[in-house]
């Protein structure tokens, strides 16, 4: 992995949601796309937060007994998202990014140029790299 930059490992073309997206829509999106992290962007496309499967579990776990999935439609991404977000520049080393993820105990970093989202680097990207035997 020596010499690899974040851009070499990241997943580009990230699916995003807005602050006003309902958690029920977000859950459907995550299930259909088979991913665990969804960046939240504002009207200009700037990153304002991130939602993970853990955030959804936390929200559901903190609700009163009898919570039904249809009630997720009444809760927005903004209420459940993590903000501020850990980000990394695409030209940073993969080793540095991995160290940040490890120390912060997070499963991904949003890859940004300025405030513009250009990709996401997840634990799965590291696993895919090792599984493919790339050196």
Secondary structure per residue as TSV (DSSP state, phi and psi in degrees):
chain	resnum	aa	ss	phi	psi
A	1	X	-	360.0	-7.9
A	2	X	T	-60.5	133.1
A	3	X	T	89.3	-10.2
A	4	X	-	-78.1	139.5
A	5	X	B	-101.0	159.5
A	6	X	H	-52.3	-41.2
A	7	X	H	-60.3	-24.2
A	8	X	H	-75.5	-21.2
A	9	X	H	-115.1	-23.4
A	10	X	S	-64.8	161.9
A	11	X	B	-97.6	119.3
A	12	X	-	-85.1	-179.6
A	13	X	S	53.0	58.5
A	14	X	-	-78.8	137.4
A	15	X	-	-73.5	132.3
A	16	X	E	-126.9	166.3
A	17	X	E	-131.1	167.7
A	18	X	E	-97.2	167.2
A	19	X	T	-57.5	-32.7
A	20	X	T	-87.1	-1.4
A	21	X	-	-63.7	134.3
A	22	X	B	-74.1	152.7
A	23	X	H	-67.6	-27.2
A	24	X	H	-67.4	-40.4
A	25	X	H	-66.0	-39.4
A	26	X	H	-63.2	-43.8
A	27	X	H	-61.6	-42.8
A	28	X	H	-61.7	-44.9
A	29	X	H	-59.8	-44.5
A	30	X	H	-66.5	-41.2
A	31	X	H	-65.3	-46.7
A	32	X	H	-67.2	-35.1
A	33	X	H	-89.0	-8.3
A	34	X	T	53.8	48.8
A	35	X	-	-132.8	162.4
A	36	X	S	-110.9	-7.4
A	37	X	E	-132.6	134.2
A	38	X	E	-134.6	117.5
A	39	X	E	-69.3	147.5
A	40	X	E	-108.9	127.7
A	41	X	E	-121.7	155.7
A	42	X	-	-88.5	-172.9
A	43	X	T	-61.7	-26.4
A	44	X	T	-89.9	-2.5
A	45	X	S	87.0	9.0
A	46	X	B	-81.5	142.8
A	47	X	E	-69.1	129.1
A	48	X	E	-122.8	-11.9
A	49	X	E	-178.4	-177.5
A	50	X	E	-147.4	146.7
A	51	X	E	-120.3	134.9
A	52	X	E	-121.7	170.3
A	53	X	H	-60.5	-30.2
A	54	X	H	-67.9	-38.4
A	55	X	H	-61.4	-43.5
A	56	X	H	-63.2	-43.2
A	57	X	H	-62.1	-39.0
A	58	X	H	-63.8	-44.7
A	59	X	H	-63.4	-46.8
A	60	X	H	-65.1	-38.7
A	61	X	H	-68.0	-25.2
A	62	X	T	-91.9	1.2
A	63	X	S	-89.0	161.4
A	64	X	-	-63.9	158.3
A	65	X	T	-57.5	146.9
A	66	X	T	90.5	4.5
A	67	X	-	-58.5	130.6
A	68	X	-	-114.8	148.4
A	69	X	G	-53.4	-33.5
A	70	X	G	-64.9	-21.5
A	71	X	G	-72.7	-15.0
A	72	X	G	-64.0	-21.0
A	73	X	G	-65.5	-22.8
A	74	X	G	-91.1	-1.8
A	75	X	S	-113.3	134.2
A	76	X	B	-96.5	161.7
A	77	X	H	-56.2	-39.0
A	78	X	H	-58.8	-35.2
A	79	X	H	-72.8	-24.2
A	80	X	H	-109.9	-12.9
A	81	X	-	-70.4	157.0
A	82	X	B	-92.6	129.4
A	83	X	-	-153.6	138.1
A	84	X	S	-71.1	169.0
A	85	X	-	-108.6	142.3
A	86	X	-	-76.1	125.6
A	87	X	E	-127.4	166.6
A	88	X	E	-147.5	149.5
A	89	X	-	-82.3	148.5
A	90	X	T	-64.4	-21.3
A	91	X	T	-90.8	-1.2
A	92	X	S	-71.0	156.5
A	93	X	B	-73.4	147.2
A	94	X	H	-61.8	-37.8
A	95	X	H	-59.9	-46.1
A	96	X	H	-63.1	-41.1
A	97	X	H	-63.7	-43.7
A	98	X	H	-62.6	-40.7
A	99	X	H	-62.3	-42.6
A	100	X	H	-62.7	-44.0
A	101	X	H	-62.7	-43.5
A	102	X	H	-62.8	-48.7
A	103	X	H	-65.8	-37.5
A	104	X	H	-85.1	-7.9
A	105	X	T	56.6	50.4
A	106	X	-	-122.8	157.3
A	107	X	S	-94.9	-4.2
A	108	X	E	-161.1	163.5
A	109	X	E	-128.8	136.7
A	110	X	E	-82.1	135.2
A	111	X	E	-98.0	120.2
A	112	X	E	-130.9	148.9
A	113	X	E	-115.3	111.0
A	114	X	T	68.9	-120.9
A	115	X	T	-109.3	3.6
A	116	X	E	-84.6	123.9
A	117	X	E	-73.4	125.3
A	118	X	E	-118.6	-7.9
A	119	X	E	174.6	-176.4
A	120	X	E	-140.3	139.6
A	121	X	E	-114.6	117.1
A	122	X	E	-120.4	168.4
A	123	X	H	-56.6	-37.2
A	124	X	H	-61.9	-32.8
A	125	X	H	-63.9	-39.1
A	126	X	H	-67.2	-43.8
A	127	X	H	-63.1	-43.8
A	128	X	H	-59.7	-42.3
A	129	X	H	-60.0	-47.8
A	130	X	H	-68.7	-41.1
A	131	X	H	-63.8	-32.8
A	132	X	T	-78.9	-8.9
A	133	X	T	73.3	19.9
A	134	X	-	-68.9	143.1
A	135	X	-	-113.0	360.0
